[in-house]
Amino acid sequence: FLANMSHEIRTPMTGILGFIEQLSKDEKDAQRLKKFKVIQNSSTTLLSIINDILDFSKIESGKMDVEYHKVNIKELLDNIYAIFISLAKEKNINFKKITQENLPECVLVDEVRLKQIISNLLHNAIKFTSEGGEIRLESSYDKKTNMFNLCVEDSGIGISKDKIDNIFDAFGQEDNTTTRRFGGTGLGLTISSYLVKIMKGELKVKSVIGKGSSFYFSMPLSECSLKKISSNKNNEKKLSVASFKGKVLVVEDNKTNCLLIGMILDDLKVEYDIANDGVQAVDKFVNNKYDIVLMDENMPNMNGIEATKRIRAFEKEHSLNSITIVAVTANALSRDRERFLEAGMDDYLSKPYTENDIVTILQKHL
């Protein structure tokens, strides 16, 4: 159910966010750009709500997992700060980041989930802090115990004593008035608390009504070597179109998303063919030469995993070099990545994707 609902919701969101990005890219009119920004912000908010509901469903069904990888923790905190400093400035909030000097560069952690936790806390801090207020993001690391400590403190509305015990409950914003005034699902803190817990920590809160709140946690994170970590900074810059030489097979059954990916690849001057299901994908692969396959998963007639298996079997039968196959999916479960890799795929791209996500994949494999 989770995988199906995720696919059905995220697939149209790919078209909405993708075409907003394409339409606004070359727009010069300031008023039209402002309108595009409103649509983009509303769509991003909708996607955030969808993600919260799906994550809560995963928690309720015991399907929420964490995956530990080498992460540049300093860079992660810097990237989060760069995102939220602009949001804070829009509300005239003073945002300070205080990072302990001996914070290790490399730790083993689930980067996506840690970023989700911190982002949820900062979103709330900005939401509940009035104009002219202050937010602090503090982090430290105890090398003796390998404990990573983080605190998000704000000078916002605070939480009353009789409500603070229930603040981590699902849909548990302080009261209905808070929901009406500030919006949101009331799931962010529930999800964050659960994620901290399965990462062997505990999310706690101190608050004084009318003066602000502090949300803080400690979790064990082992240090590691930074050598194998590649910085994401270069991925933020659009590459020169001359960088890409090769032909792409796009396997996608959704017509809107076919138009979107076609528009992106046309803009990048990349040659491509489109197959609308797994059967067409295998047929086109057998009869043409490609350098990379962008393979959707949920398709009629034959899904992406089965198509991948058939392509790999054909390569083996004819002693061909393996083509790079990237799963392009809107499924929600973290174990999907392992499922795709086990089927013979080489990489994973999650919907909804942006033009920069496509650029990153092409940079990596072409």
C-alpha positions as CSV (number, residue, x, y, z in Angstrom):
1,F,0.0,0.0,0.0
2,L,2.8,2.4,0.9
3,A,4.7,1.8,-2.2
4,N,1.6,2.1,-4.4
5,M,0.4,5.3,-2.7
6,S,3.9,6.8,-2.9
7,H,4.0,6.0,-6.6
8,E,0.6,7.4,-7.4
9,I,1.2,10.7,-5.5
10,R,4.8,11.3,-6.3
11,T,4.4,10.6,-10.0
12,P,2.2,13.7,-10.7
13,M,4.2,15.7,-8.3
14,T,7.2,15.1,-10.6
15,G,5.3,16.7,-13.4
16,I,4.1,19.7,-11.3
17,L,7.5,20.6,-9.8
18,G,9.4,19.7,-13.0
19,F,7.3,21.9,-15.3
20,I,7.3,24.8,-12.8
21,E,11.1,24.6,-12.8
22,Q,11.2,24.6,-16.6
23,L,8.7,27.4,-17.0
24,S,10.4,29.7,-14.5
25,K,13.9,29.0,-15.8
26,D,13.9,31.5,-18.6
27,E,11.2,33.8,-17.3
28,K,12.2,37.5,-17.1
29,D,9.0,39.1,-16.0
30,A,9.2,39.8,-12.2
31,Q,5.5,39.4,-11.5
32,R,5.3,36.1,-13.4
33,L,8.4,34.8,-11.5
34,K,6.7,35.8,-8.2
35,K,3.6,33.7,-9.2
36,F,5.8,30.7,-10.2
37,K,7.5,31.0,-6.8
38,V,4.2,30.8,-5.0
39,I,3.2,27.7,-7.0
40,Q,6.6,26.1,-6.4
41,N,6.4,26.9,-2.6
42,S,2.9,25.5,-2.4
43,S,3.9,22.3,-4.3
44,T,6.9,21.8,-2.1
45,T,4.7,22.2,1.0
46,L,2.3,19.7,-0.4
47,L,5.1,17.3,-1.1
48,S,6.4,17.8,2.5
49,I,2.9,16.9,3.8
50,I,2.8,13.8,1.6
51,N,6.2,12.7,2.9
52,D,5.1,13.2,6.5
53,I,2.0,11.1,6.0
54,L,4.0,8.3,4.2
55,D,6.7,8.4,6.9
56,F,4.1,8.2,9.6
57,S,2.5,5.2,7.8
58,K,5.9,3.5,7.7
59,I,6.4,4.1,11.4
60,E,2.9,2.7,12.2
61,S,3.6,-0.4,10.1
62,G,7.1,-0.9,11.4
63,K,8.7,-0.3,7.9
64,M,10.8,2.7,8.9
65,D,14.6,1.9,8.5
66,V,17.8,3.8,8.8
67,E,20.9,3.2,6.6
68,Y,24.3,4.2,7.9
69,H,26.9,5.6,5.4
70,K,30.0,7.8,5.6
71,V,28.8,11.4,5.8
72,N,30.7,14.7,6.0
73,I,28.8,16.0,9.1
74,K,30.3,19.5,8.9
75,E,29.2,19.8,5.3
76,L,25.7,18.5,6.1
77,L,25.3,21.1,8.8
78,D,26.6,23.9,6.5
79,N,24.1,22.9,3.7
80,I,21.2,22.8,6.2
81,Y,22.2,26.2,7.5
82,A,22.5,27.6,4.0
83,I,18.9,26.6,3.3
84,F,17.4,27.9,6.5
85,I,19.3,31.1,6.7
86,S,17.3,32.4,3.7
87,L,14.0,31.3,5.2
88,A,14.9,33.0,8.5
89,K,15.8,36.2,6.7
90,E,12.5,36.3,5.0
91,K,10.9,36.5,8.4
92,N,13.6,38.8,9.8
93,I,14.8,36.2,12.3
94,N,18.4,36.1,13.5
95,F,19.7,32.6,12.8
96,K,23.0,31.6,14.5
97,K,24.9,28.3,13.9
98,I,27.4,27.3,16.6
99,T,29.5,24.3,15.7
100,Q,32.1,22.8,18.1
101,E,35.6,23.1,16.5
102,N,36.5,19.4,17.1
103,L,33.4,18.1,15.4
104,P,34.6,15.2,13.2
105,E,34.3,15.7,9.5
106,C,33.3,12.1,8.9
107,V,30.7,10.0,10.8
108,L,28.6,6.9,10.1
109,V,25.0,8.0,9.9
110,D,21.9,8.0,7.8
111,E,22.3,11.4,6.1
112,V,18.8,11.6,4.8
113,R,17.2,10.9,8.1
114,L,19.5,13.1,10.1
115,K,18.9,16.0,7.7
116,Q,15.1,15.3,8.1
117,I,15.3,15.5,11.9
118,I,17.2,18.8,11.9
119,S,15.1,20.3,9.1
120,N,11.9,19.4,11.0
121,L,13.2,21.1,14.1
122,L,14.3,24.2,12.2
123,H,11.1,24.5,10.3
124,N,9.2,24.5,13.6
125,A,11.6,27.0,15.1
126,I,11.0,29.4,12.2
127,K,7.3,28.8,12.1
128,F,6.7,29.5,15.8
129,T,9.2,32.4,16.2
130,S,7.9,35.9,15.6
131,E,9.5,38.5,13.3
132,G,12.7,39.9,14.9
133,G,13.2,36.7,17.0
134,E,16.3,34.4,17.2
135,I,17.1,30.8,16.4
136,R,20.2,28.9,17.4
137,L,21.5,25.6,15.9
138,E,24.2,24.2,18.2
139,S,26.2,21.0,17.6
140,S,29.0,19.3,19.4
141,Y,30.7,15.9,19.6
142,D,32.2,14.0,22.6
143,K,35.1,12.0,21.2
144,K,35.3,9.8,24.4
145,T,31.8,8.6,24.1
146,N,31.3,9.1,20.3
147,M,28.1,11.0,21.1
148,F,26.8,13.7,18.7
149,N,24.8,16.4,20.4
150,L,22.5,18.8,18.7
151,C,20.1,21.5,19.9
152,V,17.7,23.8,18.1
153,E,16.7,26.8,20.3
154,D,14.2,29.5,19.5
155,S,12.7,32.6,21.1
156,G,9.2,31.7,19.9
157,I,5.8,31.2,21.4
158,G,6.8,28.3,23.7
159,I,4.8,25.4,24.9
160,S,2.5,25.3,27.9
161,K,3.4,22.9,30.8
162,D,0.2,20.9,30.4
163,K,0.9,20.3,26.7
164,I,4.6,19.6,26.6
165,D,4.2,15.9,27.6
166,N,2.1,15.3,24.5
167,I,4.2,17.4,22.0
168,F,5.7,14.3,20.4
169,D,2.3,12.5,19.9
170,A,1.0,12.1,16.3
171,F,-1.0,15.1,15.1
172,G,-0.1,16.6,18.5
173,Q,0.4,20.3,17.9
174,E,-0.2,22.2,21.1
175,D,-3.9,22.7,20.3
176,N,-6.4,23.4,17.4
177,T,-5.7,27.1,17.6
178,T,-2.0,26.4,16.9
179,T,-2.9,24.3,13.9
180,R,-5.2,27.0,12.5
181,R,-2.6,29.7,13.0
182,F,0.5,28.0,11.8
183,G,-0.7,25.0,9.7
184,G,1.2,21.7,9.3
185,T,0.3,18.1,9.9
186,G,1.5,17.9,13.5
187,L,3.6,14.9,12.4
188,G,7.1,16.5,12.1
189,L,8.0,16.1,15.8
190,T,6.5,12.6,16.0
191,I,8.6,11.4,13.0
192,S,11.8,13.2,14.3
193,S,11.3,11.7,17.8
194,Y,11.0,8.2,16.3
195,L,14.0,8.6,14.0
196,V,16.2,9.8,16.8
197,K,15.0,6.8,18.9
198,I,15.9,4.2,16.2
199,M,19.3,5.9,15.9
200,K,19.7,5.2,19.6
201,G,19.1,8.7,21.0
202,E,16.2,10.5,22.5
203,L,14.6,13.8,21.4
204,K,13.8,16.1,24.4
205,V,12.3,19.5,24.9
206,K,12.5,22.4,27.3
207,S,10.1,25.3,26.9
208,V,8.7,28.4,28.6
209,I,5.5,29.8,27.3
210,G,6.0,33.1,25.6
211,K,9.8,32.8,25.8
212,G,10.8,30.0,23.5
213,S,11.7,26.3,23.2
214,S,14.8,24.1,23.0
215,F,14.7,20.7,21.2
216,Y,17.8,18.7,21.7
217,F,19.2,15.1,21.4
218,S,22.3,13.0,21.7
219,M,23.0,10.0,19.5
220,P,26.1,7.7,19.1
221,L,27.9,8.3,15.8
222,S,31.2,6.6,15.0
223,E,34.0,8.5,13.4
224,C,35.3,7.3,10.0
225,S,37.8,8.2,7.3
226,L,36.7,11.0,4.9
227,K,38.6,9.7,1.9
228,K,35.7,7.9,0.2
229,I,33.3,10.7,0.7
230,S,32.6,12.9,-2.4
231,S,31.5,16.4,-1.8
232,N,28.1,17.3,-3.2
233,K,29.1,21.0,-3.8
234,N,29.9,20.5,-7.4
235,N,26.5,18.9,-8.0
236,E,24.8,22.1,-7.1
237,K,26.2,23.7,-10.3
238,K,24.7,22.9,-13.7
239,L,27.3,21.3,-15.9
240,S,28.2,22.4,-19.3
241,V,26.1,20.6,-21.9
242,A,29.3,19.7,-23.7
243,S,30.1,17.4,-20.7
244,F,27.6,14.7,-21.8
245,K,28.3,12.5,-24.8
246,G,26.1,9.4,-25.2
247,K,22.6,8.2,-25.8
248,V,20.0,7.7,-23.2
249,L,17.0,5.2,-23.1
250,V,14.2,6.7,-21.1
251,V,11.7,4.1,-19.9
252,E,8.6,5.9,-18.6
253,D,4.9,5.2,-19.0
254,N,3.6,8.6,-17.7
255,K,3.1,11.0,-20.6
256,T,3.6,14.1,-18.5
257,N,6.9,12.8,-17.1
258,C,8.0,11.8,-20.6
259,L,7.5,15.4,-21.8
260,L,9.4,16.6,-18.7
261,I,12.4,14.4,-19.1
262,G,12.5,15.0,-22.8
263,M,12.5,18.8,-22.2
264,I,15.4,18.4,-19.8
265,L,17.5,16.2,-22.1
266,D,16.8,18.4,-25.0
267,D,18.0,21.4,-23.0
268,L,21.2,19.4,-22.2
269,K,21.6,18.5,-25.8
270,V,21.5,14.8,-24.9
271,E,20.3,12.3,-27.5
272,Y,17.6,9.9,-26.2
273,D,14.8,7.5,-27.1
274,I,11.6,6.8,-25.0
275,A,10.1,3.4,-24.2
276,N,6.6,3.4,-22.5
277,D,6.9,0.1,-20.7
278,G,9.4,-2.7,-19.9
279,V,8.5,-4.6,-23.1
280,Q,9.4,-1.7,-25.3
281,A,12.5,-1.0,-23.2
282,V,13.9,-4.5,-23.8
283,D,13.0,-4.3,-27.6
284,K,14.7,-0.9,-28.0
285,F,17.8,-2.1,-26.0
286,V,18.2,-5.2,-28.2
287,N,17.9,-3.2,-31.5
288,N,19.8,0.0,-30.6
289,K,22.9,1.1,-28.8
290,Y,22.6,3.2,-25.6
291,D,25.0,4.4,-22.9
292,I,22.6,4.6,-20.0
293,V,19.0,3.6,-19.2
294,L,16.7,5.6,-17.0
295,M,14.3,2.9,-15.9
296,D,10.9,3.6,-14.3
297,E,9.7,0.9,-12.0
298,N,5.9,0.8,-11.9
299,M,4.8,0.3,-15.5
300,P,2.1,-1.7,-17.4
301,N,3.0,-4.9,-19.3
302,M,6.4,-5.3,-17.7
303,N,7.9,-3.4,-14.7
304,G,11.4,-2.0,-14.4
305,I,12.9,-4.8,-12.4
306,E,11.7,-7.5,-14.9
307,A,12.9,-5.4,-17.8
308,T,16.3,-5.0,-16.1
309,K,16.6,-8.8,-15.6
310,R,15.9,-9.4,-19.3
311,I,18.4,-6.8,-20.4
312,R,21.1,-8.4,-18.1
313,A,20.2,-11.8,-19.4
314,F,20.6,-10.6,-23.0
315,E,24.0,-9.0,-22.2
316,K,25.2,-12.3,-20.6
317,E,23.9,-14.4,-23.5
318,H,25.7,-12.2,-26.1
319,S,28.8,-11.4,-24.0
320,L,28.1,-7.7,-23.9
321,N,29.4,-5.1,-21.5
322,S,26.8,-4.1,-18.9
323,I,25.0,-0.9,-19.6
324,T,24.3,1.5,-16.7
325,I,20.7,1.2,-15.6
326,V,19.3,3.8,-13.2
327,A,16.1,3.1,-11.3
328,V,13.7,6.1,-11.5
329,T,11.0,5.4,-8.9
330,A,8.4,7.1,-6.7
331,N,8.3,4.2,-4.3
332,A,8.6,5.2,-0.6
333,L,10.5,2.3,1.2
334,S,14.2,2.7,1.9
335,R,14.8,-0.9,1.1
336,D,13.7,-0.3,-2.5
337,R,17.3,0.8,-3.3
338,E,18.6,-2.7,-2.3
339,R,15.8,-4.4,-4.2
340,F,16.8,-2.5,-7.4
341,L,20.5,-3.2,-7.0
342,E,19.8,-6.8,-6.4
343,A,17.9,-6.9,-9.7
344,G,20.9,-5.7,-11.6
345,M,20.4,-1.9,-11.5
346,D,23.4,0.4,-10.9
347,D,21.8,3.5,-9.3
348,Y,18.6,5.0,-8.0
349,L,16.8,8.3,-8.7
350,S,13.8,9.2,-6.6
351,K,10.7,11.1,-7.9
352,P,10.0,13.9,-7.9
353,Y,13.3,14.8,-9.4
354,T,14.7,18.1,-10.6
355,E,16.8,19.0,-13.6
356,N,19.8,19.1,-11.3
357,D,19.1,15.5,-10.2
358,I,19.2,14.4,-13.9
359,V,22.4,16.4,-14.4
360,T,24.0,14.7,-11.4
361,I,23.1,11.2,-12.7
362,L,24.5,12.0,-16.1
363,Q,27.6,13.4,-14.6
364,K,28.1,10.3,-12.6
365,H,27.5,7.7,-15.4
366,L,28.1,9.3,-18.9
